[in-house]
Amino acid sequence: MHLWLNCFFYLVLGSCFGIIYDVIKIFRLIFVIKKKGTIILDIIYFIVCSIFVFQLILLTNFGNIRFFILLIILVGYFVYRLIKFCLRKN
């Protein structure tokens, strides 16, 4: 049961990363940020996401980075994108 709960947290984290990235995209569209600003925002996004992933791995897996953890986070991100695509289509 513990493993399934961790997998759920990783899926939710991946979905949250998708939501955060969409908020950043909206921010860029509203304030018309140039290419350098976009690069800086993407780097900040990557660093913040990396910190969250590392903190969650420390809490749930004692710092052991496993391939399946990163894969589940990526699946969570793509599930969010798929849901967003399906909702936009209707």
ABEGO torsion letter per residue (X at the ends): XAAAAAAAAAAAAAAAAAAAAAAAAAAAAAAGBBAAAAAAAAAAAAAAAAAAAAAAAAAAAGGBBBAAAAAAAAAAAAAAAAAAAAAAAX
